Amino acid sequence: MTGRRCSLRTGSLVGWDSVALENDALRVTVLPAKGADIYELVDLRSDIDVLFKAPWGLKSPGAPPREGSGDVEFLWNYEGGWQELLPNANDACSYRGIEVPFHGEVATLPWEWEVVRDKPDEVAVRFSTHCRKTPFRLERLMRLEQGKAQLVLEETVRNDSDHAAHLVWGHHCVVGPPFLEPGCRLELPARAVVTRPEVWEETARLAPGQTERWPHARLRAGGTVDLREVPGLEAGSHDDVYAIDLEAGWVSVTNPSRGLTFRLAWDADLFTCVVLWQPYGGANELPLSGSYALGIEPWTSRHCLEQALAAGEAVELAAGESLATSLYATLESSDPSAGAGEAA
């Protein structure tokens, strides 16, 4: 595929307009009207999409909410992939008398988009949206360069109000089969792991309310587990884990049998923790039943906005102030017979 030019295409997926950026190594498909979801991230050398595809699939616009999703709009038509969370992550909460939904606003809003560059050596598209309940505008420039198996996200959030406002920001990036399978290895430079005060689901394998040294965590049944080792469906477990006290801003998942590594990198001074969603064959309750996936999600705080504000972990933007940052998603290919090697 060496020498293939970058390209930009529009289309439709189950009734959703789509925008696809492609170079000689990657294809990235975005659904602008559906929260600018990154629906697929395909390694063209192996034709593997590393992102999670929910077994129930993507539903068309206007379809009834998925059974079991209740009033959580984020879950009404959650299809996997990669979403952006702002100005809240985690539980719905109250901020200055405003009810801010689970995982924020932008993931459920339509985004505008415009082509910034469409050349043989580079394609770039800017996506943007404005929150309805809170005063934030979010822009995301997505860029691919010829010859690089790397997606660059250049992002800016701006407070459009005349007073200071707070936010929590996160990326809900989830990998899944066929890339994710038993034998995959998770690496990240955390010093500690924390579990929720209560079990996520009765199939949780990890003891609740623990803080342990990464990469080991205590099991409910006794003993410990190395969280770097990805099990298969036989684990029958479903957990949420927070990796904290990061030494640097990156995470990687390697599939040694396929010779493929997915790496996500960011500014660790901004996104200070990684949420590890781990439905390993034990997601039994609707609406997530049947999921086998691994969330590798950098967040500015593991708390919702209300709790983050109380803990001094919320990001504050003054009136008219902007905050810019970049993330880098890279797919590295190697000879499977040579092994996965070590994460850099």
Secondary structure, DSSP 8 states (H G I E B T S, - for coil): -TT---EEEEEEETTEEEEEEE-SSEEEEEETTTTTEEEEEEETTTTEE-B-B-TT----TT----TT-TT-HHHHT--BSEEEEBS--SS-EEETTEEE-TTBSGGGS--EEEEEEEETTEEEEEEEEE-SSSSEEEEEEEEEETT--EEEEEEEEEE-SSS-EEE--EEEEEE-TTT--TT-EEE--EEEEEE-SS-SSTT--B-TT-EEETTEEEBTTSSEEETTB---GGG-EEEEEEEEEESSSEEEEEETTTTEEEEEE--TTTS-EEEEEEEEB---STTSTT-B-EE-EEES-SS-HHHHHHTT-SEEE-TT-EEEEEEEEEEEE--GGG------
